[in-house]
C-alpha cells in the first residue's frame, strides 16, 4: 500500500483523519506546482476553423491547435470571438454571433460542420472519467466520430433527457445522425456485443443500420471470439487471489495476443474472404486456445460460434469499409474528425501501471496508429479528468481513500463500472499522475468532470506530489510498482463548498471555493480547463472561457 501521510509545512496530513488535520492552505504551496500560471500572459493562440465554429455554437474551442499559453481569463466570450474573426480567414458561413446580456453566453445560428483536421478526446486518469459526455456534446460539430483503440472493455455512459445510453464498442457520437461513426482498425470487435448495442439503440428509436453509411467498421479490425473471453477468465483464475489484474474478461488481452502472434482473424477475413478459408482460420485459432493453460476443462463451442458468424456475415458486410482510405479522404476534403479515446492513459500498456493495464495504447499515439492518420492531421488533444479520481480493478492507486470520504465519492458519484458493474475505488485528485498524463499526451485543453460530486465534502484534499523515502520528489510516474508503493503522497488541503452547483450555467455562478479549486488545478497542471461538468445530463457542462 502506498503511504498516504506526509508532514508538509510542519503539519501531518491524512484524508482519513479528522477535518482539523491540515497540511496547509491552498495558497501556501506554490513551489509544488510545476505548471506555470498561464492567466494574464497576454499571449495569443492560433485557432482552427473548427475551434471558432464550436465557440460560436456555445460549446468551446473544439479544434484548437497546440499552444504554449492560453489567452487571458479576463477576456469575455464576445471579445474572444472578435479576436478569432480577425485572425481566421475561414469561419463557417452562417455562423454569426450576438453577445447575450453580460457577454456570458453567445447566441448563434446552428453552424455547419466545422472544417479541418482531427481532434482527440482522451481519458487522463484510470478511465471512467466521463469521456462519452464530452464526445456527445461536441460530436455534432464533426462529420466523423471514431473509436481507435480497445474494444468492448470500454464503457461510456451518456444521459439525454433523463434517458441513459451505455456504449462499449460503438462511438458515443453515434447518437448524432449527421455524424458518421467509425470503428477504426485499432479496435478489437466482438460481433455479438456490437450487434447487441445496435439492437438496443433500435429499440430506443435509433436505427443506425437503416441509414447507410452511419456506422463504418474497419475491415482490419481483429475479431474477438467467445473463446478469447473464456481464455481471459481462465488466465485470471490461474493468477490466483491477490495476483489478478482485474481484467473485464471481455477477451481484449487474448485477442491482442492473437494479433501479435499473427494467427488472429479480422473483419475482412469474414466479410471479403471465402467461408472455407475463414472457417479453417477460426478452427485453428480455437484449437490453439483450447490448449492454453487453464483451458483444458473449458468447453469451446466451435460449431455454435461458426454458425453464428456465418449468419451475421450479410449483416456485417454493408458496415465494413477500408476506413484508412475513407477517413483520410474525409480529412482531405476538409471534414472534421473527432476521435473518442477509450480507457485512459494510466491503463496504457506502455505508459500505465503495468501489468495492471489494458492491452492497447489508449493515449494520444492510438489516434495515429488506430485510424491510419499522419501526425500532421492532429489538432486539438482534449484530456478528460474527474474532479477526484477513481479506478476499477486491481493495481496501484496512490490517492485512494476510504471511510466517509470514499463512501461519499462512490455513492454521490454513482461509481460503478459501465462495462462490469463493479464498484470503482475512489480517491482524491492526483496531480502527480495528471502531470504525467499531460507530459505523455500534450493536452490542449482539459474537461474537469463531476465537480458537483465534491459538494458538501468539507475540506478537499489534492495529492500534489510523490515523495521518496529519502525525501526527494518524484518526477513522472515510477515504472517499478515497488518504488511507487514506497512513495508518500504530498497533500494540499483546499476549502470545500456546500452549495448545490448542478444548476450553474457559468463559471461565475459557481461558489467561490469551487472556482478556486478549478483555478488551482489549472495552475498545478499548466493546462486550461475549458469544460466543467456539474451534473449527469448532456447539458450540465459549463464553458470555461
JORANOR-V965728 format. One record per residue. PHI is phi in whole degrees, -180 to 180 (999 if undefined). PSI is psi in degrees with one decimal (none if undefined). D_CENTER is the distance of its C-alpha to the mean C-alpha in Angstrom with 2 decimals. Layout:
PHI | PSI | D_CENTER
PHI | PSI | D_CENTER
This chain:
999 | 139.7 | 26.46
-78 | 130.5 | 25.32
-71 | 133.8 | 27.85
-113 | 14.5 | 26.56
-112 | 144.1 | 29.74
-158 | 141.7 | 30.99
-85 | 123.3 | 33.80
-133 | 126.2 | 32.69
57 | 29.9 | 35.28
82 | 7.7 | 37.69
-129 | 134.9 | 35.96
-71 | 144.2 | 34.25
-138 | 114.6 | 30.79
-136 | 129.2 | 29.18
-63 | -24.6 | 26.84
-78 | -13.6 | 28.85
-78 | 173.4 | 32.03
-64 | 161.3 | 33.67
-61 | -20.5 | 32.52
-72 | -17.3 | 35.47
-79 | 108.3 | 34.08
-114 | 140.2 | 32.73
-85 | -53.0 | 31.33
179 | 171.0 | 31.91
-77 | 166.2 | 31.11
-65 | -18.3 | 28.03
-95 | -3.9 | 30.39
-98 | 7.1 | 32.04
-131 | 43.0 | 29.55
-63 | -23.9 | 28.76
-67 | -20.2 | 29.65
-80 | -14.6 | 26.59
-87 | 124.1 | 24.29
-98 | 0.8 | 23.90
-95 | 132.7 | 22.18
-70 | 151.0 | 24.87
-75 | 108.8 | 25.46
-87 | -12.0 | 24.59
-70 | 143.7 | 26.09
77 | 12.2 | 29.51
-73 | -30.0 | 29.30
78 | -0.9 | 30.66
-78 | 147.0 | 28.98
-91 | 161.3 | 27.94
-121 | 137.2 | 24.75
-79 | 135.3 | 24.80
-125 | 149.5 | 23.00
-90 | 167.7 | 22.51
-62 | -34.1 | 23.90
-61 | -38.7 | 20.51
-63 | -46.6 | 19.93
-65 | -42.8 | 23.33
-62 | -41.7 | 23.15
-70 | -36.1 | 20.02
-65 | -44.7 | 21.61
-58 | -33.0 | 24.81
-79 | -3.3 | 23.06
87 | 16.0 | 21.93
-103 | -47.5 | 18.18
149 | 179.4 | 17.73
-80 | 95.0 | 17.99
-91 | -6.5 | 15.79
-138 | 32.6 | 17.04
-64 | 135.1 | 18.12
-78 | 164.3 | 19.31
-61 | 144.1 | 18.92
-143 | 158.3 | 21.35
-81 | -41.8 | 22.96
-147 | 142.7 | 23.28
-80 | 170.8 | 22.59
-71 | 160.9 | 25.48
-60 | 143.8 | 27.28
-67 | -21.2 | 25.97
-68 | -19.8 | 29.48
-66 | 141.0 | 29.19
-83 | 166.9 | 28.99
-61 | -38.1 | 26.87
-62 | -45.3 | 30.17
-68 | -32.4 | 31.09
-64 | -41.5 | 27.71
-64 | -41.5 | 28.25
-61 | -41.3 | 31.78
-66 | -42.7 | 30.69
-61 | -43.2 | 28.18
-62 | -38.9 | 30.95
-68 | -31.2 | 33.35
-97 | -13.4 | 31.18
-102 | 136.1 | 29.73
-92 | -13.6 | 32.05
-140 | 70.8 | 30.11
-78 | 149.0 | 28.68
-62 | 134.5 | 28.24
-63 | 142.1 | 31.57
83 | 6.6 | 31.88
-101 | 47.7 | 29.16
-67 | 165.5 | 31.65
-143 | 155.4 | 30.95
-143 | 134.8 | 32.94
-73 | 131.1 | 32.41
-80 | 171.4 | 32.32
-56 | 130.0 | 34.40
79 | -3.8 | 33.48
70 | 13.3 | 31.08
-83 | -22.0 | 28.08
-140 | 147.0 | 27.01
-112 | 126.5 | 27.62
-95 | 137.3 | 29.11
-153 | 158.5 | 28.83
-69 | 153.3 | 29.56
-63 | 122.6 | 26.77
-76 | 158.0 | 25.81
-72 | 174.3 | 25.91
-59 | 134.1 | 22.93
-67 | 145.4 | 21.96
-93 | 142.4 | 23.35
99 | 112.6 | 22.14
80 | -170.7 | 19.62
-127 | 127.6 | 15.99
-113 | 151.9 | 12.98
-128 | 135.4 | 9.47
-111 | 124.4 | 6.09
-131 | 144.9 | 3.98
-74 | 134.0 | 2.84
-104 | -2.7 | 6.59
-121 | -123.6 | 8.24
-108 | 24.9 | 8.97
94 | 171.6 | 6.25
63 | 30.8 | 7.04
-82 | -16.5 | 6.04
106 | 32.5 | 6.58
-62 | -40.9 | 4.22
-60 | -33.9 | 7.35
-65 | -43.3 | 9.71
-70 | -38.5 | 9.23
-57 | -45.6 | 9.28
-62 | -40.0 | 12.34
-70 | -34.3 | 13.84
-96 | -24.2 | 13.78
-63 | -21.7 | 14.36
-66 | -13.6 | 18.02
-94 | 3.2 | 18.60
-123 | 145.5 | 17.68
-76 | -32.0 | 19.90
-130 | 135.8 | 17.38
-125 | 124.1 | 13.86
-130 | 146.2 | 12.83
-99 | 143.8 | 10.97
-132 | -8.3 | 11.87
-152 | 166.4 | 11.20
74 | -151.5 | 11.57
-168 | -137.5 | 13.42
-74 | 3.0 | 14.29
-82 | -7.5 | 12.73
-82 | 154.1 | 9.37
-146 | 109.0 | 9.73
-119 | 126.5 | 8.67
-113 | 131.9 | 11.49
-126 | 134.2 | 13.03
-110 | 120.3 | 16.38
-124 | 114.2 | 18.86
58 | 36.0 | 22.30
83 | -5.0 | 22.03
-99 | 132.4 | 21.12
-99 | 131.7 | 18.09
-118 | 128.7 | 16.38
-113 | 125.8 | 14.39
-117 | 144.2 | 12.81
-126 | -44.4 | 12.47
-110 | -39.1 | 13.61
-73 | 141.3 | 14.11
-62 | 138.7 | 11.83
-61 | -28.1 | 11.41
-65 | -4.5 | 13.42
-67 | -14.6 | 16.34
-68 | -18.4 | 17.50
-97 | 113.1 | 18.90
-64 | -23.7 | 22.05
-80 | -12.2 | 22.52
-102 | 145.4 | 19.47
-91 | 126.6 | 19.59
-91 | 130.9 | 16.80
-123 | 131.1 | 16.72
-103 | 104.8 | 15.82
-73 | 168.1 | 16.27
-69 | -12.4 | 18.36
-76 | -7.9 | 15.68
-94 | 139.0 | 14.81
-99 | 135.4 | 17.37
-119 | 123.1 | 18.76
-97 | 106.3 | 20.68
-59 | -43.9 | 22.85
-57 | -38.5 | 24.00
-69 | -42.8 | 20.49
-63 | -45.5 | 19.66
-70 | -28.9 | 23.01
-65 | -41.5 | 22.66
-63 | -42.2 | 19.60
-64 | -39.9 | 21.72
-65 | -40.6 | 24.67
-63 | -39.2 | 22.92
-65 | -39.4 | 21.94
-62 | -42.6 | 25.57
-61 | -33.8 | 26.89
-81 | 1.4 | 24.84
98 | 9.0 | 26.53
-117 | 98.9 | 24.04
-95 | 89.1 | 25.80
-64 | -43.3 | 23.53
-72 | -17.3 | 26.08
-75 | -15.8 | 28.88
-108 | 105.9 | 27.48
-59 | 131.7 | 28.00
82 | 6.1 | 25.23
-77 | -28.0 | 22.51
-132 | 129.4 | 20.67
-125 | 133.8 | 21.14
-116 | 127.8 | 20.56
-63 | 136.4 | 21.26
-71 | -7.6 | 24.56
-96 | -2.7 | 23.23
-62 | 133.1 | 20.63
-79 | 142.4 | 21.91
-89 | 134.8 | 22.92
-93 | 120.6 | 22.12
-100 | 164.6 | 25.44
-60 | -34.5 | 26.41
-71 | -22.0 | 28.07
-64 | -42.5 | 24.86
-68 | -38.6 | 23.57
-64 | -41.3 | 26.98
-66 | -34.3 | 26.95
-61 | -47.2 | 23.56
-66 | -38.4 | 25.19
-64 | -40.4 | 28.40
-64 | -38.8 | 26.84
-65 | -42.3 | 25.29
-63 | -38.2 | 28.72
-69 | -26.2 | 30.48
-68 | -29.0 | 28.53
84 | 172.9 | 30.12
-63 | 137.2 | 29.55
80 | -5.6 | 27.74
-123 | 3.6 | 26.56
-71 | 153.5 | 23.99
-84 | -27.3 | 20.50
91 | 27.4 | 19.01
-61 | 155.2 | 17.91
-77 | -8.4 | 17.03
62 | 31.1 | 20.15
-93 | 4.9 | 18.68
84 | 11.9 | 20.45
-68 | -47.6 | 17.63
-61 | -52.4 | 19.45
-59 | -34.7 | 22.87
-68 | -38.9 | 21.84
-63 | -37.1 | 20.46
-63 | -43.9 | 23.85
-60 | -41.1 | 25.70
-62 | -48.0 | 24.03
-74 | -26.9 | 24.98
-83 | -3.9 | 28.39
64 | 30.6 | 28.94
-119 | 15.8 | 30.14
-74 | 168.5 | 27.11
-124 | 135.8 | 27.56
-112 | 166.6 | 25.64
-56 | -42.2 | 25.41
-62 | -30.5 | 28.10
-65 | -36.3 | 30.40
-78 | -40.7 | 30.38
-87 | -43.3 | 30.65
-100 | -25.0 | 32.75
-84 | 173.3 | 34.64
-76 | 148.2 | 37.70
-63 | -43.1 | 37.38
-58 | -40.0 | 39.74
-70 | -40.5 | 37.74
-61 | -45.4 | 34.43
-61 | -39.7 | 36.24
-63 | -44.8 | 37.59
-62 | -42.2 | 34.21
-64 | -47.3 | 32.80
-64 | -39.1 | 35.83
-63 | -43.1 | 35.75
-69 | -38.1 | 32.11
-63 | -42.7 | 32.83
-63 | -38.4 | 35.89
-60 | -45.0 | 33.99
-72 | -31.7 | 31.57
-63 | -27.7 | 34.52
-89 | -2.4 | 36.04
-70 | 152.9 | 33.11
-56 | 134.4 | 33.77
87 | -4.1 | 33.26
-105 | -2.6 | 33.46
-59 | -37.0 | 37.27
-101 | 11.1 | 37.48
-100 | 114.2 | 34.40
-74 | 126.5 | 35.68
-101 | 121.5 | 33.92
-87 | 78.2 | 34.87
-62 | -49.4 | 35.34
-67 | -40.1 | 37.53
-64 | -41.9 | 35.45
-72 | -37.5 | 32.22
-61 | -41.0 | 34.18
-62 | -41.0 | 35.70
-63 | -47.4 | 32.33
-64 | -39.1 | 31.00
-65 | -32.3 | 34.22
-74 | -25.4 | 33.93
-100 | 1.5 | 30.49
-55 | -47.0 | 31.30
-65 | -34.8 | 32.64
-72 | -34.3 | 29.68
-78 | -30.3 | 27.22
-54 | -50.2 | 29.44
-68 | -14.0 | 28.87
-90 | -14.2 | 25.06
-84 | 137.5 | 25.37
-152 | 152.5 | 25.20
-79 | 87.9 | 25.28
-70 | -20.5 | 21.93
-63 | -50.2 | 22.45
-67 | -45.2 | 25.54
-61 | -48.9 | 24.36
-66 | -42.4 | 21.23
-65 | -32.6 | 23.26
-65 | -40.2 | 26.01
-65 | -42.1 | 23.83
-66 | -42.5 | 22.65
-62 | -29.4 | 26.31
-82 | -2.0 | 27.39
96 | 6.8 | 25.33
-74 | 153.0 | 22.59
-99 | 136.6 | 19.14
-119 | 132.2 | 16.16
-113 | 122.0 | 12.52
-98 | 127.5 | 10.16
-101 | 106.5 | 7.14
-70 | 151.0 | 5.11
-115 | 158.6 | 5.43
58 | -136.5 | 5.96
-171 | 170.8 | 5.60
-57 | -42.4 | 8.46
-78 | -0.1 | 10.89
-108 | 6.2 | 10.92
-65 | 136.8 | 11.83
-60 | -28.1 | 15.38
-100 | -40.9 | 16.82
-97 | -14.4 | 15.05
-84 | -172.1 | 14.15
-82 | 69.9 | 16.77
-60 | 136.2 | 18.68
-93 | 7.7 | 19.89
-85 | 65.4 | 17.51
-140 | 177.7 | 14.64
-90 | -176.2 | 13.56
-107 | 29.6 | 15.70
-145 | -172.9 | 13.70
-114 | 82.7 | 12.15
-82 | 35.8 | 8.34
-111 | -170.5 | 9.12
-63 | -27.4 | 10.75
-62 | -29.1 | 13.73
-67 | -20.9 | 12.40
-64 | -29.5 | 12.46
-88 | -53.6 | 16.14
-75 | -24.2 | 17.11
-94 | -3.6 | 15.29
-132 | -13.2 | 16.67
84 | 40.0 | 19.85
-110 | 152.5 | 19.52
-87 | 155.9 | 21.40
-60 | -35.0 | 19.99
-66 | -14.0 | 22.00
-84 | -9.2 | 20.15
-83 | 130.8 | 16.93
-113 | -96.3 | 16.94
-82 | 144.0 | 14.20
-126 | 110.3 | 11.09
-106 | 119.2 | 8.97
-95 | 134.6 | 7.10
-103 | 126.9 | 5.64
-140 | 131.5 | 8.11
-70 | 156.6 | 10.30
-70 | -10.7 | 13.95
-133 | -149.6 | 14.64
-147 | 143.7 | 13.05
-138 | 161.4 | 12.80
-152 | 137.6 | 12.99
-103 | 138.4 | 14.17
88 | -166.9 | 17.01
-85 | 173.4 | 19.13
115 | 167.9 | 18.89
-61 | 144.3 | 19.23
-152 | 82.2 | 17.91
-56 | -38.1 | 20.02
-99 | 16.3 | 19.60
-59 | 140.7 | 19.86
-134 | 158.6 | 22.47
-128 | -164.6 | 24.71
66 | -145.3 | 27.48
-62 | -42.1 | 27.40
-64 | -49.6 | 24.29
-62 | -38.0 | 22.20
-66 | -40.7 | 23.75
-61 | -50.5 | 23.00
-61 | -41.7 | 19.27
-69 | -43.6 | 19.15
-76 | -53.0 | 21.49
-68 | -35.3 | 20.62
-83 | -2.4 | 16.85
51 | 53.8 | 17.47
-88 | 81.9 | 15.58
-131 | 140.7 | 16.02
-61 | 133.0 | 13.77
-65 | -36.9 | 13.22
-84 | -45.1 | 14.26
-103 | -20.4 | 16.93
77 | 2.2 | 18.02
-71 | 144.9 | 18.39
-65 | 139.0 | 18.48
-87 | 141.7 | 15.81
-74 | 142.0 | 17.36
-124 | 150.7 | 17.14
-164 | 179.9 | 18.00
-78 | 163.7 | 18.24
-61 | 135.3 | 15.95
-111 | 99.7 | 16.33
-70 | -36.1 | 17.05
-59 | -47.1 | 18.27
-64 | -39.4 | 15.05
-69 | -36.8 | 13.20
-60 | -38.4 | 16.01
-64 | -42.6 | 15.43
-65 | -37.0 | 11.78
-64 | -43.2 | 13.37
-61 | -44.4 | 16.14
-72 | -40.4 | 14.31
-101 | -20.5 | 12.05
63 | 51.7 | 14.40
-60 | 136.7 | 12.25
-81 | -46.0 | 14.35
-140 | 164.1 | 13.09
-119 | 150.2 | 10.96
-114 | 111.4 | 10.01
-89 | 113.7 | 11.54
-102 | 160.7 | 11.04
57 | 35.7 | 13.76
-61 | -30.5 | 16.45
-63 | -25.5 | 18.94
-66 | -25.3 | 18.58
-79 | -8.7 | 20.37
-60 | 133.8 | 23.36
80 | 13.2 | 26.53
-91 | -6.5 | 25.53
77 | -148.7 | 28.15
-58 | 138.2 | 27.52
-110 | 130.3 | 23.91
-99 | 145.9 | 23.32
-131 | 126.3 | 21.03
-81 | 110.8 | 20.99
-100 | -12.9 | 21.85
-167 | 165.4 | 23.04
-114 | 141.5 | 24.17
-123 | 133.1 | 27.89
-76 | 165.7 | 29.75
-58 | -27.4 | 32.97
-83 | 2.7 | 35.03
95 | -10.3 | 33.60
-80 | 150.3 | 31.64
-86 | 146.9 | 28.09
-87 | 140.3 | 25.35
-105 | 136.9 | 23.61
71 | -151.6 | 20.21
-124 | 124.9 | 19.39
-57 | 132.6 | 22.35
-74 | -33.3 | 22.01
-85 | 123.5 | 24.71
-70 | -25.0 | 23.73
-66 | -43.8 | 27.29
-63 | -41.2 | 27.12
-62 | -40.4 | 23.88
-67 | -22.4 | 25.63
-82 | -12.7 | 28.61
-77 | 153.0 | 26.79
-107 | 147.6 | 27.15
-87 | 131.1 | 24.66
-89 | 121.5 | 26.10
-104 | 148.8 | 25.56
-128 | 133.9 | 25.92
-101 | 138.6 | 26.87
-129 | 155.9 | 26.24
-69 | 137.5 | 27.92
-93 | -172.8 | 26.31
-143 | 157.0 | 27.08
-109 | -17.6 | 28.50
-70 | 142.3 | 28.06
-72 | 125.2 | 25.95
-110 | 5.6 | 23.40
-65 | -20.7 | 22.01
-95 | 0.6 | 24.48
-70 | 133.9 | 23.80
-113 | -13.8 | 23.26
-132 | 160.0 | 23.73
-62 | -38.1 | 22.96
-67 | -22.3 | 26.69
-78 | -14.0 | 26.84
-70 | 150.4 | 24.81
-58 | 151.9 | 27.08
-56 | -40.4 | 28.11
-66 | -35.5 | 26.55
-69 | -39.5 | 23.10
-62 | -42.3 | 23.55
-62 | -39.9 | 24.66
-62 | -46.8 | 21.63
-61 | -46.2 | 19.26
-66 | -34.9 | 21.62
-66 | -41.2 | 21.98
-63 | -41.7 | 18.31
-59 | -47.0 | 18.57
-63 | -41.6 | 21.76
-67 | -33.4 | 20.60
-97 | -20.9 | 17.68
71 | 21.6 | 19.51
-130 | 131.7 | 16.65
-69 | 141.2 | 17.12
-93 | 112.3 | 15.11
-92 | -32.4 | 15.34
-127 | 141.9 | 13.93
-128 | 121.2 | 14.70
-86 | 127.2 | 13.97
-124 | 15.5 | 17.33
177 | 173.6 | 17.31
-82 | -22.3 | 15.88
-76 | 160.2 | 17.22
-62 | -23.7 | 15.77
-94 | -1.3 | 18.32
-86 | 59.2 | 17.68
-132 | 130.4 | 16.11
-98 | 130.7 | 18.27
-83 | 114.6 | 18.51
-94 | 83.6 | 19.31
-74 | none | 21.70
